């Protein structure tokens, strides 16, 4: 086969896909249904082989699709309110610990080891179970 023939064939296929997006989507959906495990295994393998590349790709997508991402986040939070509340609570606790360490004159990374991230040791050393902020 000559190179010109292959290029013409590729172009014909591209044109057909552009003219029939619903048929292309239906084919993709059926393929995924039939081969779900294999598709997911390939995705996991790709992700595990080059995590930094996948992370960069994800960041690029997020930058290009800010509106879509925002809508996706709203929908996820509406469907999973308990998970979202746990994340908010975790963030509150982290900020509370950072404020407490700052008031003591410490930088968080210098004063806190991995076991102390919860603030438990800090509460014990102050002899109080409250955060001292009145909140």
N, CA and C atoms as a LAMMPS dump frame, in Angstrom:
ITEM: TIMESTEP
0
ITEM: NUMBER OF ATOMS
405
ITEM: BOX BOUNDS ff ff ff
-5.0000000000000000e+02 5.0000000000000000e+02
-5.0000000000000000e+02 5.0000000000000000e+02
-5.0000000000000000e+02 5.0000000000000000e+02
ITEM: ATOMS id mol type element x y z
1 1 1 N 0.839 -1.19 0
2 1 2 C 0 0 0
3 1 3 C 0.881 1.248 0
4 2 1 N 0.519 2.189 -0.808
5 2 2 C 1.307 3.412 -0.834
6 2 3 C 0.81 4.389 0.233
7 3 1 N 1.658 5.314 0.543
8 3 2 C 1.391 6.283 1.598
9 3 3 C 0.169 7.16 1.288
10 4 1 N -0.019 7.535 0.043
11 4 2 C -1.153 8.372 -0.352
12 4 3 C -2.493 7.705 -0.088
13 5 1 N -2.55 6.402 -0.362
14 5 2 C -3.788 5.666 -0.115
15 5 3 C -4.149 5.686 1.366
16 6 1 N -3.154 5.423 2.228
17 6 2 C -3.402 5.412 3.678
18 6 3 C -3.883 6.773 4.17
19 7 1 N -3.267 7.837 3.662
20 7 2 C -3.682 9.187 4.068
21 7 3 C -5.117 9.478 3.623
22 8 1 N -5.466 9.095 2.389
23 8 2 C -6.837 9.309 1.911
24 8 3 C -7.838 8.517 2.749
25 9 1 N -7.47 7.292 3.106
26 9 2 C -8.352 6.458 3.919
27 9 3 C -8.553 7.078 5.304
28 10 1 N -7.466 7.537 5.918
29 10 2 C -7.568 8.198 7.227
30 10 3 C -8.457 9.431 7.153
31 11 1 N -8.28 10.211 6.093
32 11 2 C -9.073 11.429 5.933
33 11 3 C -10.548 11.085 5.741
34 12 1 N -10.856 10.043 4.998
35 12 2 C -12.241 9.615 4.808
36 12 3 C -12.855 9.203 6.147
37 13 1 N -12.098 8.471 6.923
38 13 2 C -12.591 8.032 8.24
39 13 3 C -12.821 9.238 9.145
40 14 1 N -11.875 10.186 9.173
41 14 2 C -12.035 11.401 9.989
42 14 3 C -13.294 12.163 9.588
43 15 1 N -13.506 12.294 8.279
44 15 2 C -14.676 13.015 7.771
45 15 3 C -15.966 12.3 8.199
46 16 1 N -15.976 10.963 8.081
47 16 2 C -17.158 10.199 8.469
48 16 3 C -17.463 10.414 9.952
49 17 1 N -16.429 10.367 10.789
50 17 2 C -16.628 10.593 12.227
51 17 3 C -17.178 11.99 12.489
52 18 1 N -16.679 12.984 11.781
53 18 2 C -17.156 14.357 11.956
54 18 3 C -18.613 14.486 11.511
55 19 1 N -19.003 13.764 10.479
56 19 2 C -20.366 13.844 9.96
57 19 3 C -21.365 13 10.754
58 20 1 N -20.883 12.016 11.523
59 20 2 C -21.764 11.106 12.265
60 20 3 C -21.338 10.995 13.733
61 21 1 N -21.374 12.08 14.488
62 21 2 C -20.923 12.003 15.882
63 21 3 C -21.787 11.089 16.742
64 22 1 N -23.09 10.998 16.462
65 22 2 C -23.964 10.143 17.277
66 22 3 C -23.621 8.67 17.087
67 23 1 N -23.279 8.263 15.861
68 23 2 C -22.904 6.865 15.612
69 23 3 C -21.554 6.558 16.26
70 24 1 N -20.642 7.522 16.205
71 24 2 C -19.332 7.34 16.832
72 24 3 C -19.491 7.193 18.345
73 25 1 N -20.339 8.038 18.948
74 25 2 C -20.569 7.96 20.392
75 25 3 C -21.215 6.633 20.772
76 26 1 N -22.161 6.182 19.973
77 26 2 C -22.827 4.907 20.237
78 26 3 C -21.828 3.746 20.154
79 27 1 N -20.967 3.773 19.164
80 27 2 C -19.949 2.728 19.04
81 27 3 C -19.034 2.729 20.267
82 28 1 N -18.599 3.916 20.673
83 28 2 C -17.71 4.026 21.836
84 28 3 C -18.395 3.5 23.091
85 29 1 N -19.668 3.856 23.254
86 29 2 C -20.405 3.398 24.425
87 29 3 C -20.523 1.881 24.437
88 30 1 N -20.885 1.281 23.301
89 30 2 C -21.01 -0.177 23.215
90 30 3 C -19.667 -0.86 23.466
91 31 1 N -18.599 -0.304 22.904
92 31 2 C -17.268 -0.881 23.103
93 31 3 C -16.914 -0.869 24.59
94 32 1 N -17.175 0.263 25.25
95 32 2 C -16.859 0.372 26.674
96 32 3 C -17.669 -0.63 27.491
97 33 1 N -18.953 -0.797 27.161
98 33 2 C -19.784 -1.772 27.88
99 33 3 C -19.223 -3.186 27.745
100 34 1 N -18.798 -3.545 26.537
101 34 2 C -18.284 -4.897 26.3
102 34 3 C -16.9 -5.112 26.909
103 35 1 N -16.084 -4.069 26.946
104 35 2 C -14.683 -4.219 27.342
105 35 3 C -14.314 -3.373 28.557
106 36 1 N -15.263 -3.146 29.438
107 36 2 C -15.06 -2.247 30.574
108 36 3 C -13.822 -2.612 31.399
109 37 1 N -13.679 -3.876 31.763
110 37 2 C -12.556 -4.288 32.604
111 37 3 C -11.213 -4.023 31.929
112 38 1 N -11.126 -4.329 30.651
113 38 2 C -9.871 -4.109 29.92
114 38 3 C -9.566 -2.618 29.802
115 39 1 N -10.59 -1.818 29.532
116 39 2 C -10.389 -0.37 29.405
117 39 3 C -9.909 0.203 30.735
118 40 1 N -10.546 -0.195 31.83
119 40 2 C -10.138 0.303 33.146
120 40 3 C -8.737 -0.17 33.519
121 41 1 N -8.399 -1.414 33.162
122 41 2 C -7.06 -1.934 33.447
123 41 3 C -6 -1.128 32.687
124 42 1 N -6.278 -0.802 31.406
125 42 2 C -5.33 0.015 30.64
126 42 3 C -5.185 1.408 31.254
127 43 1 N -6.29 1.967 31.706
128 43 2 C -6.24 3.3 32.312
129 43 3 C -5.418 3.268 33.605
130 44 1 N -5.63 2.243 34.434
131 44 2 C -4.848 2.116 35.673
132 44 3 C -3.365 1.945 35.368
133 45 1 N -3.064 1.115 34.373
134 45 2 C -1.667 0.864 34.007
135 45 3 C -1.004 2.163 33.539
136 46 1 N -1.692 2.906 32.698
137 46 2 C -1.157 4.182 32.199
138 46 3 C -0.928 5.153 33.354
139 47 1 N -1.899 5.231 34.252
140 47 2 C -1.794 6.136 35.393
141 47 3 C -0.61 5.749 36.296
142 48 1 N -0.451 4.46 36.535
143 48 2 C 0.607 3.998 37.431
144 48 3 C 1.996 4.116 36.808
145 49 1 N 2.096 4.004 35.47
146 49 2 C 3.397 4.082 34.817
147 49 3 C 3.952 5.497 34.786
148 50 1 N 3.088 6.485 34.671
149 50 2 C 3.574 7.868 34.592
150 50 3 C 2.651 8.807 35.359
151 51 1 N 2.702 8.757 36.694
152 51 2 C 1.789 9.585 37.493
153 51 3 C 1.99 11.089 37.279
154 52 1 N 3.241 11.525 37.06
155 52 2 C 3.468 12.963 36.868
156 52 3 C 2.866 13.444 35.545
157 53 1 N 2.913 12.606 34.529
158 53 2 C 2.321 12.967 33.24
159 53 3 C 0.797 13.049 33.355
160 54 1 N 0.202 12.1 34.078
161 54 2 C -1.241 12.096 34.275
162 54 3 C -1.655 13.315 35.103
163 55 1 N -0.864 13.637 36.115
164 55 2 C -1.171 14.796 36.953
165 55 3 C -1.116 16.088 36.136
166 56 1 N -0.11 16.22 35.286
167 56 2 C 0.01 17.408 34.432
168 56 3 C -1.151 17.481 33.452
169 57 1 N -1.519 16.351 32.898
170 57 2 C -2.642 16.308 31.963
171 57 3 C -3.937 16.718 32.657
172 58 1 N -4.123 16.251 33.867
173 58 2 C -5.312 16.603 34.635
174 58 3 C -5.353 18.101 34.932
175 59 1 N -4.212 18.637 35.314
176 59 2 C -4.126 20.083 35.6
177 59 3 C -4.431 20.903 34.348
178 60 1 N -3.903 20.477 33.201
179 60 2 C -4.178 21.176 31.94
180 60 3 C -5.666 21.149 31.616
181 61 1 N -6.297 19.986 31.787
182 61 2 C -7.723 19.868 31.515
183 61 3 C -8.51 20.809 32.426
184 62 1 N -8.128 20.851 33.7
185 62 2 C -8.825 21.711 34.652
186 62 3 C -8.709 23.178 34.256
187 63 1 N -7.543 23.574 33.761
188 63 2 C -7.357 24.96 33.332
189 63 3 C -8.213 25.274 32.104
190 64 1 N -8.305 24.337 31.178
191 64 2 C -9.08 24.566 29.957
192 64 3 C -10.58 24.503 30.197
193 65 1 N -11.013 23.795 31.227
194 65 2 C -12.447 23.543 31.431
195 65 3 C -12.912 23.988 32.813
196 66 1 N -12.612 25.201 33.183
197 66 2 C -12.972 25.688 34.516
198 66 3 C -14.476 25.635 34.78
199 67 1 N -15.289 26.043 33.809
200 67 2 C -16.742 26.053 34.011
201 67 3 C -17.265 24.628 34.19
202 68 1 N -16.78 23.728 33.354
203 68 2 C -17.218 22.333 33.447
204 68 3 C -16.806 21.739 34.794
205 69 1 N -15.612 22.04 35.226
206 69 2 C -15.112 21.523 36.5
207 69 3 C -15.961 22.05 37.654
208 70 1 N -16.293 23.328 37.611
209 70 2 C -17.107 23.93 38.664
210 70 3 C -18.473 23.249 38.728
211 71 1 N -19.075 23.031 37.585
212 71 2 C -20.382 22.366 37.547
213 71 3 C -20.27 20.932 38.057
214 72 1 N -19.215 20.237 37.669
215 72 2 C -18.996 18.866 38.14
216 72 3 C -18.864 18.845 39.662
217 73 1 N -18.095 19.805 40.233
218 73 2 C -17.917 19.87 41.685
219 73 3 C -19.252 20.11 42.392
220 74 1 N -20.062 21.021 41.866
221 74 2 C -21.371 21.287 42.467
222 74 3 C -22.23 20.024 42.483
223 75 1 N -22.239 19.331 41.365
224 75 2 C -23.04 18.113 41.262
225 75 3 C -22.527 17.046 42.231
226 76 1 N -21.213 16.871 42.304
227 76 2 C -20.625 15.876 43.208
228 76 3 C -20.969 16.199 44.656
229 77 1 N -20.852 17.47 45.025
230 77 2 C -21.146 17.877 46.401
231 77 3 C -22.611 17.676 46.738
232 78 1 N -23.501 17.919 45.767
233 78 2 C -24.929 17.715 45.995
234 78 3 C -25.242 16.229 46.167
235 79 1 N -24.559 15.385 45.416
236 79 2 C -24.82 13.94 45.489
237 79 3 C -24.135 13.279 46.682
238 80 1 N -23.067 13.894 47.212
239 80 2 C -22.297 13.306 48.314
240 80 3 C -22.103 14.324 49.44
241 81 1 N -23.18 14.767 50.082
242 81 2 C -23.037 15.817 51.099
243 81 3 C -22.203 15.388 52.302
244 82 1 N -22.267 14.112 52.684
245 82 2 C -21.49 13.66 53.84
246 82 3 C -19.987 13.683 53.557
247 83 1 N -19.584 13.286 52.356
248 83 2 C -18.166 13.313 51.978
249 83 3 C -17.672 14.756 51.936
250 84 1 N -18.481 15.638 51.37
251 84 2 C -18.122 17.054 51.278
252 84 3 C -17.998 17.66 52.675
253 85 1 N -18.908 17.328 53.568
254 85 2 C -18.854 17.858 54.937
255 85 3 C -17.589 17.382 55.656
256 86 1 N -17.208 16.123 55.455
257 86 2 C -15.969 15.616 56.079
258 86 3 C -14.753 16.382 55.561
259 87 1 N -14.735 16.671 54.262
260 87 2 C -13.612 17.43 53.698
261 87 3 C -13.563 18.837 54.288
262 88 1 N -14.711 19.475 54.415
263 88 2 C -14.751 20.815 55.014
264 88 3 C -14.279 20.785 56.463
265 89 1 N -14.726 19.778 57.203
266 89 2 C -14.314 19.658 58.609
267 89 3 C -12.808 19.449 58.714
268 90 1 N -12.254 18.629 57.856
269 90 2 C -10.815 18.388 57.859
270 90 3 C -10.047 19.686 57.573
271 91 1 N -10.55 20.457 56.605
272 91 2 C -9.911 21.739 56.289
273 91 3 C -9.979 22.691 57.476
274 92 1 N -11.145 22.736 58.155
275 92 2 C -11.284 23.599 59.33
276 92 3 C -10.275 23.231 60.398
277 93 1 N -10.128 21.918 60.646
278 93 2 C -9.189 21.464 61.674
279 93 3 C -7.751 21.821 61.307
280 94 1 N -7.395 21.666 60.037
281 94 2 C -6.043 22.007 59.593
282 94 3 C -5.767 23.491 59.769
283 95 1 N -6.739 24.334 59.396
284 95 2 C -6.557 25.779 59.545
285 95 3 C -6.467 26.174 61.011
286 96 1 N -7.276 25.527 61.852
287 96 2 C -7.242 25.804 63.288
288 96 3 C -5.857 25.474 63.853
289 97 1 N -5.302 24.327 63.45
290 97 2 C -3.974 23.936 63.908
291 97 3 C -2.924 24.929 63.419
292 98 1 N -3.014 25.344 62.177
293 98 2 C -2.047 26.303 61.634
294 98 3 C -2.105 27.624 62.393
295 99 1 N -3.316 28.099 62.705
296 99 2 C -3.444 29.352 63.48
297 99 3 C -2.83 29.199 64.864
298 100 1 N -3.074 28.046 65.495
299 100 2 C -2.54 27.811 66.833
300 100 3 C -1.007 27.793 66.804
301 101 1 N -0.436 27.115 65.819
302 101 2 C 1.02 27.053 65.709
303 101 3 C 1.606 28.427 65.417
304 102 1 N 0.931 29.189 64.577
305 102 2 C 1.407 30.534 64.259
306 102 3 C 1.406 31.411 65.505
307 103 1 N 0.366 31.272 66.324
308 103 2 C 0.302 32.075 67.547
309 103 3 C 1.406 31.68 68.528
310 104 1 N 1.875 30.436 68.444
311 104 2 C 2.979 29.982 69.291
312 104 3 C 4.339 30.333 68.701
313 105 1 N 4.345 30.844 67.474
314 105 2 C 5.591 31.237 66.835
315 105 3 C 6.272 30.123 66.061
316 106 1 N 5.551 29.098 65.74
317 106 2 C 6.123 27.965 65.001
318 106 3 C 5.623 27.975 63.564
319 107 1 N 6.462 27.462 62.696
320 107 2 C 5.985 27.139 61.357
321 107 3 C 5.471 25.719 61.421
322 108 1 N 4.409 25.425 60.707
323 108 2 C 3.774 24.114 60.826
324 108 3 C 4.735 22.978 60.51
325 109 1 N 5.54 23.104 59.461
326 109 2 C 6.428 22.008 59.076
327 109 3 C 7.555 21.811 60.084
328 110 1 N 7.967 22.879 60.781
329 110 2 C 9.071 22.773 61.729
330 110 3 C 8.62 22.228 63.075
331 111 1 N 7.4 22.526 63.486
332 111 2 C 6.94 22.166 64.827
333 111 3 C 6.119 20.888 64.89
334 112 1 N 5.615 20.441 63.778
335 112 2 C 4.673 19.338 63.801
336 112 3 C 5.204 18.158 63.016
337 113 1 N 5.219 17.007 63.662
338 113 2 C 5.56 15.77 62.98
339 113 3 C 4.311 15.174 62.371
340 114 1 N 4.445 14.075 61.637
341 114 2 C 3.283 13.48 60.971
342 114 3 C 2.204 13.005 61.937
343 115 1 N 2.578 12.567 63.145
344 115 2 C 1.579 12.088 64.1
345 115 3 C 0.866 13.245 64.772
346 116 1 N 1.448 14.426 64.74
347 116 2 C 0.871 15.561 65.439
348 116 3 C -0.081 16.37 64.577
349 117 1 N -0.268 16.013 63.329
350 117 2 C -1.09 16.813 62.434
351 117 3 C -2.504 17.016 62.962
352 118 1 N -3.015 16.085 63.735
353 118 2 C -4.387 16.213 64.213
354 118 3 C -4.51 17.256 65.314
355 119 1 N -3.404 17.693 65.886
356 119 2 C -3.454 18.684 66.946
357 119 3 C -3.627 18.058 68.318
358 120 1 N -3.672 16.732 68.388
359 120 2 C -3.917 16.057 69.654
360 120 3 C -2.837 16.368 70.678
361 121 1 N -1.576 16.289 70.287
362 121 2 C -0.487 16.542 71.224
363 121 3 C -0.514 17.991 71.692
364 122 1 N -0.871 18.898 70.788
365 122 2 C -0.935 20.308 71.132
366 122 3 C -1.986 20.529 72.21
367 123 1 N -3.137 19.9 72.102
368 123 2 C -4.2 20.056 73.104
369 123 3 C -3.744 19.506 74.445
370 124 1 N -3.065 18.359 74.42
371 124 2 C -2.609 17.761 75.674
372 124 3 C -1.581 18.649 76.358
373 125 1 N -0.672 19.259 75.581
374 125 2 C 0.382 20.06 76.186
375 125 3 C -0.167 21.346 76.792
376 126 1 N -1.282 21.845 76.271
377 126 2 C -1.882 23.063 76.808
378 126 3 C -2.826 22.745 77.952
379 127 1 N -3.15 21.46 78.126
380 127 2 C -4.009 21.061 79.223
381 127 3 C -5.466 21.407 78.997
382 128 1 N -5.869 21.559 77.756
383 128 2 C -7.239 21.933 77.458
384 128 3 C -7.707 21.175 76.232
385 129 1 N -8.993 20.931 76.157
386 129 2 C -9.517 20.25 74.976
387 129 3 C -10.102 21.247 73.99
388 130 1 N -10.206 22.515 74.336
389 130 2 C -10.737 23.495 73.389
390 130 3 C -9.606 24.115 72.593
391 131 1 N -9.954 24.734 71.518
392 131 2 C -8.925 25.311 70.639
393 131 3 C -8.447 26.662 71.152
394 132 1 N -9.189 27.254 72.085
395 132 2 C -8.757 28.533 72.631
396 132 3 C -9.164 29.704 71.765
397 133 1 N -9.893 29.464 70.719
398 133 2 C -10.297 30.561 69.848
399 133 3 C -11.707 31.013 70.135
400 134 1 N -12.438 30.279 70.968
401 134 2 C -13.796 30.653 71.299
402 134 3 C -14.806 30.27 70.247
403 135 1 N -14.403 29.42 69.326
404 135 2 C -15.312 29.007 68.243
405 135 3 C -15.82 27.617 68.453
